[in-house]
Amino acid sequence: MQPGEIYLAKLPFGNVPGMKLHPVLLLTAPVGLVPEVLVAYISSVVPAHLLPTDLLIDPAAPEHRSTHLKTTSVLRLHKLATIHCSSLAR
């Protein structure tokens, strides 16, 4: 697990109880005795008006092919979470 890699993570889904797998960008390597990572949320729902903290990822663009995302997505840098490594799936 290295910063810059994209994983699927079990995260809460809005106001709905339960968890859902969401793509996330690892911002740190595992930290601490109980290994946790800082992640940024990735959404396939691209808002009409991007926020200054949103970065558009187009998997068709050569620089984004390695993301393995299936559709154009937005990296939401204002939606950060520290999660346990066991919540991550590749």
C-alpha positions, -999 to +999 in steps of 0.1 A: +000+000+000+016+032-012+003+068-015-012+074-049-027+040-053-065+036-058-083+010-037-119+001-029-129+009+007-159+001+028-174+035+037-208+047+049-231+056+020-248+090+027-277+087+052-283+051+045-273+025+072-246+001+062-214+003+042-207+003+005-175-001-015-162+032-029-130+040-048-105+060-027-071+074-033-045+065-007-028+097+006-006+080+032+010+046+037-003+026+067+004+046+099+005+036+136+003+004+156-032-002+144-026+003+107-047+031+093-045+052+061-057+086+051-078+084+019-097+108-004-131+099-018-136+093-055-171+096-070-184+086-105-211+113-100-195+144-114-212+175-101-223+202-126-201+227-108-167+214-095-154+227-062-119+241-060-109+209-042-123+186-069-100+170-095-115+154-126-101+120-136-108+108-171-096+072-175-095+077-213-067+103-208-032+087-211-022+102-177-052+085-159-052+051-176-033+035-147-062+044-123-082+015-137-114+035-132-142+026-156-157+060-160-149+097-156-148+104-119-140+132-095-114+131-068-130+150-038-101+163-018-124+179+007-138+144+016-110+128+036-112+099+060-088+079+082-097+043+079-084+010+091-064-010+065-088-039+069-115-017+052-096-017+020-100-041-009-080-039-041 
